Amino acid sequence: MLNPPYEITPSIIRLIASISEKVGAVNANYLNKQSPTLRKQNKIRTIHSSLQIEGNTLTLEQITALIDNKRVVGPEKDVAEVLNAIKVYHDLEKLKANDEKSFLSAHQILMKGLIENPGKYRNKSVGIVQGNNVAHVAPPFENVPFLMKDLFLYLKKSDEITLIKSCVFHYEVEFIHPFLDGNGRIGRLWQTIILMEQYPVFEFLPFETLISKTQNDYYKALATSDKSGNSTAFIDYMLQVIDHSLGELLDFNNRTLKETDRIDYFLKIAPMPFTRKDYMNVFKDLSTATASRDLKKATELNLIAKQGTGNQTVYFLS
């Protein structure tokens, strides 16, 4: 097995260290245990961002309505794309990162009704055109099954760290362009699947939102890697995106939160039942008296209910 070509640069090493530190903070602050409400919100943002990159015009509100099984007026193709994505993202934990059949099944669901033979590798040669220029000529279609088998073998057998493998896989899918359409969305989805298996936080961390905000940089990193013949530039870009996304998740520690802000934030991520100590583990600079006042306020607002007294007090969602 030949590993896909890339280099581990000092910048990449720094980013890996920063990401690892932030993942530790996420775990320490219970942020890897998101509430169902926050998971739903992040799923909506992820679907919206990933499809927006592909030109989908539906709004966050329209996607929310579709998730809630409500009727939406919009372009038929756009609605179909969102409904397909909802099905995939609803069952993320069932997809297996190292399983090629799982990969093909996910593409089949994502692209159902949008292209012929979804979930099947392409049977013709393709090139990617930007403006009047051919930006990328994908490998011959005859090579695709072998290239994809090698790529999944790299995922299974390589002792490279997961963060790097997820970026390499994403880039190689865009380079190989195994399908006639849907390569971008399946590449981004599969990076999430790979990361989730080691870092559960990525199930609901919508780093695709940042990709959509830095779309030009995304395509520039792909083009730079194409020209250099390795995925180093793309790895660096994607690690920056992941690092930034984790930073945003942790950013509440760097803001001055009001009492109601703290309560609202905590209830989105709180273990159930929880104690005052759990609350203070998230807001580490809070005094015991302030934490008690916050929880009393939340009880008065009927957001939570309490049971027990003194140090034995536990809280539940009302």
C-alpha positions, 0 to 999 in steps of 0.5 A: 500500500502506498500512502497518499503523498503529503508532508507534516510541516511545522505549521501542521504540528502546531495546529495539531497541538492546538486542536488536541488542547482544545479537544481536552478542554471540550471534554473537560467542560462537558461540551462533548455531551450536547443537548438534543436541542443543540445537536439539532441546531448544529445539524441544521447549520451543517446541512445548510453550510455544506449544501450552500457551498454546492449552490443550494438556496434554502435558508436555515429556517426552511431547513428547520421546517423540513427537519420538522416535517413541514412543507417548504416552497422552494426549488425542487432540486434544493428541497430534495438535496436537503431531505437527502442530507437530513436522512444521512445526518440523522443516522451518522453513527451508523456509518463506518469510516473504514467501510467502503460500502458504508461510503457508497451507501451514504452517497446513494442517500445524499444524491438519490433523485439528483443523479443517475446511479447514485452510490456508484462510481463514475463510468466516464472521465470528468474535469472540473471547470472554473470560468473558462479554464479546466481547473482539474482533470480527474483520474480516468474512470477505470482507475477509480475503484482501485484508487478508492480501495487504496484510500480505504486501505490507507484509512484502515492500515496507516498508523497516521493520526486521525486528524491527518487521515481525515484531511487526507481522505477529504482531499483525495476524494476531491482529487479522485472525484469518484462520482459524477456529482456530490464529491464535495458533500461526501468528502466533507461528510466523510471527514466528519465520520472519520473524526467522530470515531475518535472525537465524538464532539465532531458529531455536532461541531459544524466546521462546514460552517467555517468552510462555507465562510472561507470558500475561496480559501477552501478551493485555493487549498485544493488547487494548491495541493493539486499543483504541488502533487500532495495534500499538504496545503489542504491539510493545513487549511482544514486543520485551521478550520477545525482549530477555529471551530473548536475555538468558537465552541470554547469561546464562552470562556473568553466572554463576560456572560450575564446570568441568563447567558450562563444558564441558557448555555449550560442547559444546552450541554448539561448532564442530567441530573446535574449538581452545582459542582457540574455547573462550576466545572463549566464556568470555572471562574465563578464563585460558589455564591454566584453559582448558587444565585444562578441556579436559584434564578433558573429554578424561579424561572421554572427552567430547572427543578431541584431535589434534595438540600445542601450538598445533596441538591441535584437539578433536573430540567423542568 
